[in-house]
Amino acid sequence: MGKAKILRENLSSAQMQSIADYVFNNKIAAIKLEALKASHPVKSYYWSDDSTNPASLFGFGTWTLLKDRVLIGAGNSYSAGSIGGATSHNHTVSFIFTDSYVNGTGLKYTIGESVAKSTHYSGNSSNMMPYKATYIWQRTA
């Protein structure tokens, strides 16, 4: 006599249904996990306003938090994986005026006037684009 037949004969229909539900639910959970893994392969990114590591949320993978970076599309100017840029920089601008008309600066004088003036400006500034900070995780394994 087969093991399945002996098992069926010794279990109530409620027990059999419980086993069937358990097997079915485990198969569904496995399918969901495989779909989640397929949608988040190694080298992919997960973005969220929640700081929870995706390994805790999804139950798989090794994830690294990308901090203080903005992502830019790879192409001719930037290769995939390259890192660069700075959060601030220093501007140094020198102006030297001679006998001429400077358009757009608010300085106007007539050609022929003797003007020899040098102005120097130096200062820090930020050229940040409008942004919204979020947690960016990259799957590494």
MOQUI-V950478 format. One record per residue. N is the residue number from 1. RES is the residue in one letter. PSI is psi as a letter, one per 30 degrees, with the letter a starting at -180 (none if undefined). NEAR is the number of other ideal C-beta (glycine too) atoms within 12 Angstrom. D_CENTER is the distance of its C-alpha to the mean C-alpha in Angstrom with 2 decimals. Layout:
BEGIN
N,RES,PSI,NEAR,D_CENTER  N,RES,PSI,NEAR,D_CENTER
END
This chain:
BEGIN
1,M,k,9,59.39  2,G,l,8,55.62  3,K,e,9,53.25  4,A,e,12,51.52  5,K,e,10,54.94  6,I,e,10,55.98  7,L,e,14,52.69  8,R,e,16,53.15  9,E,f,14,56.73  10,N,f,12,55.90  11,L,k,16,53.02  12,S,l,12,53.29  13,S,e,11,51.52  14,A,e,10,49.24  15,Q,e,15,48.27  16,M,e,17,47.74  17,Q,e,13,45.50  18,S,e,14,43.51  19,I,e,18,43.02  20,A,e,16,42.07  21,D,e,14,39.49  22,Y,e,14,38.05  23,V,e,14,37.81  24,F,e,14,36.38  25,N,e,14,33.70  26,N,e,14,32.68  27,K,e,14,32.46  28,I,e,14,30.30  29,A,e,15,27.98  30,A,e,16,27.78  31,I,e,14,27.02  32,K,e,17,24.21  33,L,e,18,22.71  34,E,e,17,23.03  35,A,e,15,21.42  36,L,e,22,18.40  37,K,e,21,18.21  38,A,e,14,18.61  39,S,f,17,15.77  40,H,i,28,13.35  41,P,l,18,14.75  42,V,k,16,14.15  43,K,g,18,11.32  44,S,l,22,9.36  45,Y,k,24,6.08  46,Y,k,32,6.93  47,W,k,20,5.93  48,S,l,19,9.06  49,D,f,11,11.30  50,D,k,13,13.17  51,S,g,18,12.78  52,T,k,15,14.51  53,N,k,22,13.54  54,P,f,30,13.15  55,A,e,21,16.16  56,S,e,16,18.20  57,L,e,19,17.25  58,F,f,25,17.71  59,G,g,17,20.24  60,F,l,25,19.00  61,G,l,27,16.81  62,T,k,18,15.63  63,W,k,30,12.08  64,T,k,22,10.76  65,L,k,23,8.86  66,L,j,21,6.76  67,K,k,14,8.90  68,D,h,14,9.90  69,R,l,21,7.81  70,V,k,21,6.89  71,L,k,18,5.90  72,I,k,16,9.39  73,G,k,11,11.28  74,A,k,13,13.50  75,G,b,9,17.18  76,N,e,6,20.38  77,S,f,10,19.15  78,Y,k,15,16.06  79,S,l,12,16.15  80,A,k,12,13.38  81,G,f,12,12.34  82,S,l,14,13.98  83,I,k,15,13.10  84,G,a,12,14.93  85,G,l,17,15.61  86,A,l,15,16.87  87,T,f,15,16.58  88,S,l,12,20.27  89,H,l,14,23.13  90,N,k,13,26.88  91,H,k,14,28.79  92,T,j,12,32.35  93,V,k,14,34.41  94,S,k,12,38.11  95,F,k,16,40.48  96,I,k,14,43.94  97,F,k,19,46.27  98,T,a,17,49.36  99,D,i,15,51.93  100,S,l,19,49.75  101,Y,k,17,48.13  102,V,j,19,44.45  103,N,k,9,42.87  104,G,f,7,40.08  105,T,f,13,40.40  106,G,f,9,43.16  107,L,k,17,45.56  108,K,k,14,48.50  109,Y,l,19,51.60  110,T,k,12,54.22  111,I,k,12,54.58  112,G,f,10,57.50  113,E,k,15,56.62  114,S,j,12,56.15  115,V,k,20,52.70  116,A,j,12,51.15  117,K,k,17,48.41  118,S,k,12,45.25  119,T,k,15,42.37  120,H,k,12,39.41  121,Y,k,13,36.18  122,S,k,12,33.57  123,G,l,12,30.73  124,N,k,13,27.14  125,S,l,15,24.74  126,S,k,14,21.11  127,N,h,14,19.83  128,M,k,15,16.72  129,M,l,9,15.72  130,P,k,7,15.69  131,Y,l,13,12.47  132,K,j,11,11.41  133,A,k,16,9.67  134,T,l,19,7.88  135,Y,k,24,7.11  136,I,j,24,4.03  137,W,k,29,6.50  138,Q,k,26,7.57  139,R,k,27,11.10  140,T,f,20,13.54  141,A,none,15,16.80
END
